[in-house]
């Protein structure tokens, strides 16, 4: 009889341990699944042209508007593109695209991070105070911290 109780107790202990193990595996799988669900790929759009190449500028802005509906987006303006994001910049128009001011306003409304290269801004004889609303001086930490997934880059 003692032998049966010890054996029975051993089986009960084994069953408990198996259930504990399975519970831990399921909790781990749920945590990994939750983390994967929260990971979102981001889109980094580099724009180096402004009114000098309106097709490139407006196509890039248009892509940013489209992508921002589903993904975090950061836009980096350098070289000639800094001139397109100044308070006094002209409203660039081309073909069927919405104008530059229209798209920049939409991007700001959506909370898209728009950054201008500080060196290019200086080379253009401008300062951060000259930037349009919603555009900030580039911050290298934001290049990597705006998304938890992969960073997809488009270059215009």
N, C-alpha and C positions, 0 to 999 in steps of 0.2 A: 504494500500500500504506500509506503514512504517513497519507494522508487517511482510509482505512478505519479504522485504529487510533484516530485522533483522534475519529472519529465514533462508533466502538464505545465508547471510553472515555467519551464524552459521554453515551451512552445508559445506560451502567452507572452513571454519577454521577447521572443523572436518576432512575433506578430506585431507587437508594439514598436519595435525598432524598425521593422519594414514600413509600417504606416508613417512613422516619424520621418524616415528617409524619403518616402514618396511625397509627403507633405512639403519637405524642404525643396525637393526637386521642382515641384509645381510652383512654389513661391518664387524660386529663382527664375524659372521660365517666364512667369508672369512679369517679374521685374525687368527682365531682358526685353520682353515684348513691349512693355510700357516705354522703356527707354527708346527702343527702335521706333515706336510710334511718335515719340516726341522729336526725334531727329529729323531736321528739315534741311535739305540742300539749299544753299544760297546762291545768288547770282551776283557776280562782281562785274560791273560794266565800266570799261575804261574808254573815255572819250577824249581824243586829242585834237579834234577839229571843231570849228565853230562856223561862223558865217562864211569862211573860206571854202567850206565844203558842206553846204546845207543838207545834202542827201545823207551823208554820214551822221551829222549831228541829229537830224530829226529821226532817222531810222533807229539810232541808239536810244534816244529818248522814248520812242514808240515801243521798242523792245522792253525797256525798263517798266513802262506802264503796264504792258501785257504780263510780264513776269511777276510784277509785284502783286498781282491778283492771287497768286498761289505760293510765292516764295519770298523770303527776305531778300532785299536788293540793296546793294551799295553802288553808287555811281561815283567815279573818280574822274574829275576834269583836269586835264593838264594841257600844256603847249598852247595852241590857239583856242581850245575849248573854254579856258577860264574867261575869255572875253564874252562868252555866251551866258555866263551866270552872274553877271554884274547887274547892279540896280539899274544902270543906265544903258544896258545892252539893247540892241535892236531886236525886234521880234522877228526871228528868222522864219521864212516860209518856203516851202518847196513841195511841188506835186500835190498828192492827196493827203499828206501828213498834217496833223494838227500843228499849229505854230509852236515855236520853242517856248514862248511864254505860257501858252495854254498847257503844254505838257509839263513844264517845270512846276506850275501851280498844282496840277493834278498829282504829281509825284510828292510834293510837299504835303498835300492834303492826305495822302496815303501813308505818310510817315517814312518815306524812303530816305535813307541817309545819302545826302549829296555833299561831296567834298571837293574842294579845289586845292590844287597843289600850291603850297605857300611860295615855293621858289618861282613857279611860273607866274603867280600873281604878282610877285615883286618884279619879275622881268617885264611884265606888262605895265609897270608903273602904278600898280594898284595895291590896296591894303585890304585886310579882312573887313574893314568897315564898308568897302565898296561892293561886297557880295550881296546878291539878292536874298530876300527872305527865304529861309529854308536851306540855304547853302552855307556850309561851314568850312573852315580851314581843315585840311586833311589831318587825320589822327591815325597813325599806323596801327594802333591797337584795334581800331574798329575794322581794319581790313580782315582780321581773323575772328573777331568776337561777334559778328552780326548773325552768325548761323551756327548750328550745332552739327551740321552735316558737311557734305562735300561743298567746295566752292567752285562753281562753274563760272568761267570767265569769258566774256565777250569783249572784243577789242575793236573799237571804231576810230 
